[in-house]
Amino acid sequence: MRAAVLRDFNQDLVLETVADPACPDNGVVLEVAACGVCRSDFHGWTGEHPKVNPGDILGHEYCGTVVAAGPQAKHKIGDRLIAPFILSCGSCPACHTGVSNTCAHQIVPGFGTQGAYAEFVAVPFDHNLVPLPDTMTPALAAGLGCRVTTAWHALTDRANVRAGEWVAVHGTGGIGLATLLLAKALGAQVVVVDVVDEKLTHAKGLGADAAINARDTDVAAAIHDITGGGAHVSIEALGIAATTNASIDCLRVLGRHVQVGMPAGASGTMQINMRGIYSKQLAFFGTRGMPAWKYPTLLDMIARGQVDIRPMVAREVTLSGASAELAAMRGPTAPGTAVITDFTQ
C-alpha cells in the first residue's frame, strides 16, 4: 500500500510502498477514505510525543470501508465506518463503567501502532467503530475525528455547559472551532481568543458572540468585561502556559476550566496560576477523547442538522500534502482544518 512514512522528525513525510497491514483477530482493516491532519500529529512529527518514532505512520482521525475482518470482529466486509481515536478494550473496569476513553489497554493508531496516513489501516477492538451516516462525506467524518468528539465530551461531560452560560475558547484551531460550534448548539454564548485576525473573523462568521486578539489585549480583563464578571466555562485548546493561564484568569468565581490542548514537549510541565484556582474556587478538568458509546448521538445530531460542522473542513489535500500541513503548525495557521482525501499521490 502507499503510505506517508515519518523517517526524520521535522522533515517531510516520505511516500513509500509498504506492506498492507495484517488484520487483527479482534478487528478489521479499513480502506481509508479520509484522514484528518491534526495538531496531535504535529507533536508526533516534531518528536515531542514519546510513542512516535521514525518509521511510523501517523494519522488517527479516519474513516473508511472494511476490506478484511478478523474472526472476532463485530463488523463485516463492506461496512463504512468511523472510529474514535481511542480504541478501548471493552473489557476493563473503565470500559464497563462508561469511561472507555480512560481504558488502560487502549490503542491509538499513529501513536504506538501504525496510523491512517495510508491507503489501509488496521483497527483492533472494532467494537469502537460506528457506521458512517449516508449523508456525511468521508472528508467531514474525518474532519470531526478527535476534534469534534473531544470538544463535545469536554463541553457535555467535563464542563456540563448549560444554555445561556458564557464559554471562552482559547485557540481557534480544529478543537477551538469545534468547541465554538457545539457550544452555540448547546445554547451558550461564546467568546473566542486567538492571535490571528483572519481566524477571529472566521470564528465571528460562525457565530462567536465576541472575539479577542491576545496580541494586543489583556484577555482576562476583556472577557470579564464582555461577560459581566467572567466566563462560566473556559476551554484551553492549544496546550501552552500562556493560554492555560489566560483561561484560568478569565473565569468568574466557581468557573470551570477544561484542559483540552495537549501539553507536549517543553509545555508538558508548566507554571499555572494556582492562586487563581484557589481563590476563585475553580474546577479544573482534564479531558482526552470521548467514549465510543457517545458517538451515535453526536453523529445523529450532526446528521439532523442540529449543528453544522462543515465549516471546519477548509482543505482537502493529497497524501503528499500532509507534510506542508504539519509544517504550517509551527506558527499561526489559516482558519479551518485539512483532511487527506487523495491517497494516490
Residue pairs with C-beta under 8 A, 6 or more apart in sequence:
1 17
1 18
1 19
1 20
1 21
1 118
1 119
1 120
2 15
2 16
2 17
2 118
2 119
2 319
2 343
2 344
3 15
3 16
3 17
3 18
3 57
3 114
3 117
3 118
3 119
3 319
4 13
4 14
4 15
4 57
4 58
4 117
4 118
4 319
4 320
4 322
4 323
5 13
5 14
5 15
5 16
5 18
5 55
5 56
5 57
6 13
6 14
6 44
6 45
6 52
6 53
6 54
6 55
6 56
6 57
6 58
7 13
7 14
7 54
7 55
8 54
9 45
9 46
9 47
9 54
10 45
10 46
10 47
12 323
12 327
13 45
13 58
13 117
13 320
13 322
13 323
13 326
15 319
15 320
15 345
18 57
18 118
20 29
20 120
21 29
21 114
21 120
21 121
21 122
22 122
23 29
23 68
23 69
23 70
23 122
24 70
24 122
24 123
24 124
25 70
25 71
25 72
26 70
26 72
26 73
26 124
26 125
26 126
27 69
27 70
27 72
27 73
27 122
27 123
27 124
27 125
27 126
28 66
28 67
28 68
28 69
28 70
28 73
28 75
28 79
28 81
28 122
28 123
28 126
28 129
29 66
29 67
29 68
29 69
29 120
29 121
29 122
29 123
30 62
30 63
30 64
30 65
30 66
30 67
30 81
30 116
30 120
30 121
30 123
31 64
31 65
31 67
31 119
31 120
32 59
32 62
32 63
32 64
32 116
32 118
32 119
32 120
32 121
32 343
33 62
33 63
33 64
33 65
33 80
33 138
33 141
33 142
33 341
34 62
34 63
34 64
34 137
34 138
34 139
34 141
34 142
34 143
34 339
34 340
34 341
35 59
35 61
35 62
35 115
35 116
35 117
35 142
35 339
35 340
36 59
36 61
36 62
36 142
36 143
36 145
36 146
36 147
36 174
36 337
36 338
36 339
36 340
37 317
37 322
37 325
37 326
37 337
37 338
37 339
37 340
38 60
38 61
38 145
38 146
38 147
38 174
38 337
39 173
39 174
39 175
39 262
39 329
40 49
40 60
40 111
40 146
40 262
41 58
41 59
41 60
41 110
41 326
42 326
42 329
43 49
43 52
43 262
43 264
43 265
44 51
44 52
44 56
44 58
44 110
44 111
45 52
45 58
45 326
46 265
48 264
48 265
49 111
49 264
51 108
51 111
51 112
52 58
52 110
52 111
56 110
56 114
56 115
57 110
57 114
57 115
57 116
57 117
57 118
58 110
58 115
58 117
58 322
59 109
59 110
59 115
59 116
59 117
59 118
59 121
59 340
60 85
60 108
60 109
60 110
60 111
60 115
60 116
60 145
60 146
61 85
61 116
61 142
61 143
61 144
61 145
61 146
61 147
61 339
62 82
62 83
62 109
62 115
62 116
62 121
62 142
62 145
63 80
63 81
63 82
63 83
63 132
63 138
63 141
63 142
64 80
64 81
64 116
64 121
64 138
65 78
65 79
65 80
65 81
66 75
66 76
66 77
66 78
66 79
66 81
67 77
67 120
68 77
69 75
69 76
69 77
69 126
70 126
73 126
74 126
74 127
74 129
75 81
75 126
75 129
79 131
80 131
80 132
81 126
81 129
81 130
81 131
81 132
82 129
82 130
82 131
82 132
82 141
82 142
82 295
82 299
83 123
83 128
83 129
83 130
84 101
84 128
84 146
84 149
84 289
84 290
84 291
84 292
84 295
85 108
85 109
85 145
85 146
85 149
85 289
86 100
86 101
86 103
86 106
86 108
86 128
86 288
86 289
86 290
86 292
87 106
87 107
87 108
87 109
87 123
87 124
87 125
87 128
88 94
88 95
88 100
88 101
88 103
88 105
88 106
88 125
88 128
88 291
88 292
89 95
89 103
89 105
89 106
89 125
90 100
90 125
90 127
90 128
91 105
92 103
92 104
92 105
94 100
94 102
94 103
94 104
95 103
98 291
98 293
99 291
100 106
100 128
100 291
100 292
100 293
101 153
101 288
101 289
101 290
101 291
107 113
107 124
107 125
109 115
109 116
109 121
109 122
109 123
110 116
110 117
113 122
114 121
114 122
115 121
117 319
117 322
117 340
118 319
118 343
119 343
123 129
127 292
128 292
130 292
130 295
130 296
130 299
132 138
132 141
133 299
133 300
133 302
133 303
135 303
136 299
136 302
136 303
138 341
139 313
139 316
139 339
139 341
140 309
140 310
140 313
142 339
142 340
142 341
143 174
143 309
143 312
143 313
143 337
143 339
144 178
144 302
144 309
144 312
146 289
147 174
147 175
147 177
147 178
147 312
147 337
148 178
148 182
148 298
148 309
148 312
149 289
149 290
149 294
149 295
149 298
150 175
150 178
150 260
150 287
150 288
150 289
150 290
151 175
151 178
151 179
151 182
151 235
151 260
152 178
152 182
152 290
152 294
152 298
153 287
153 289
153 290
153 291
153 294
154 179
154 235
154 258
154 260
154 285
154 287
155 161
155 167
155 179
155 182
155 183
155 186
155 233
155 235
155 258
156 186
157 287
157 290
158 256
158 258
158 285
158 287
159 167
159 233
159 235
159 256
159 258
159 285
160 256
161 167
161 183
161 186
161 188
161 232
161 233
162 186
162 187
162 188
162 232
163 186
163 187
163 188
164 187
164 188
164 189
165 188
165 189
165 232
165 233
166 188
166 189
166 190
166 191
166 223
166 226
166 227
166 230
166 231
166 232
166 233
167 179
167 183
167 188
167 189
167 190
167 191
167 231
167 232
167 233
167 234
167 235
168 190
168 191
168 192
168 193
168 223
168 227
168 231
168 233
168 234
168 235
168 247
168 250
168 251
169 176
169 179
169 180
169 183
169 190
169 191
169 192
169 193
169 234
169 235
169 237
170 176
170 193
170 219
170 234
170 235
170 236
170 237
170 238
170 243
170 244
170 246
170 247
170 261
171 193
171 194
171 236
171 237
171 238
171 243
171 261
172 180
172 192
172 193
172 194
172 196
172 199
172 200
172 202
172 203
172 237
172 335
173 237
173 238
173 333
173 337
174 312
174 337
175 235
175 237
175 260
175 261
176 192
176 194
176 203
176 235
176 237
177 203
177 206
177 311
177 312
177 335
177 336
177 337
178 309
178 312
179 190
179 235
179 237
179 260
180 190
180 192
180 203
180 206
180 207
180 208
181 206
181 207
181 307
181 308
181 309
181 311
181 312
182 307
183 190
184 190
184 207
184 307
185 301
185 306
185 307
188 233
189 209
189 227
190 207
190 208
190 209
190 210
191 208
191 209
191 210
191 211
191 212
191 223
191 226
191 227
191 231
192 200
192 203
192 204
192 208
192 210
192 211
192 212
193 211
193 212
193 213
193 214
193 219
193 223
193 243
193 246
194 200
194 203
194 211
194 213
194 214
195 213
195 214
195 215
195 332
196 332
196 333
197 213
198 334
198 335
199 332
199 333
199 334
199 335
200 208
200 211
200 212
200 213
201 211
202 335
202 336
203 211
203 335
204 211
206 311
209 226
210 226
212 219
212 222
212 223
212 226
214 242
214 243
214 246
219 246
219 249
219 250
220 246
220 249
220 250
223 230
223 231
223 250
224 230
224 250
224 252
227 252
229 252
230 250
230 251
230 252
230 253
230 255
231 250
231 251
231 252
231 255
232 251
232 252
232 255
232 256
233 251
233 255
233 256
233 257
233 258
234 247
234 248
234 250
234 251
234 255
234 256
234 257
234 258
235 247
235 258
235 260
236 243
236 244
236 247
236 257
236 258
236 259
236 260
236 261
237 243
237 260
237 261
238 261
239 259
239 261
239 262
239 263
239 264
239 267
240 261
240 263
240 267
240 270
241 267
241 270
241 271
241 272
243 261
244 259
244 261
244 263
244 270
244 272
245 272
245 273
245 276
247 257
248 257
248 272
248 273
248 276
248 277
248 282
248 284
249 273
249 276
251 257
251 276
251 280
251 282
252 280
253 280
253 281
254 280
254 281
254 282
254 283
255 280
255 282
255 283
256 282
256 283
256 285
257 277
257 282
257 283
257 284
257 285
258 285
258 286
258 287
259 284
259 285
259 286
259 287
260 287
263 269
263 270
276 282
277 284
290 298
301 307
302 308
302 309
311 336
312 336
312 337
313 336
313 337
313 339
314 334
314 335
314 336
314 337
314 338
315 325
315 336
315 337
315 338
315 339
316 338
316 339
316 340
316 341
316 342
317 324
317 325
317 338
317 339
317 340
317 341
317 342
318 340
318 342
318 343
318 344
318 345
319 340
319 342
319 343
319 344
319 345
320 345
321 338
321 340
322 338
322 340
325 338
328 334
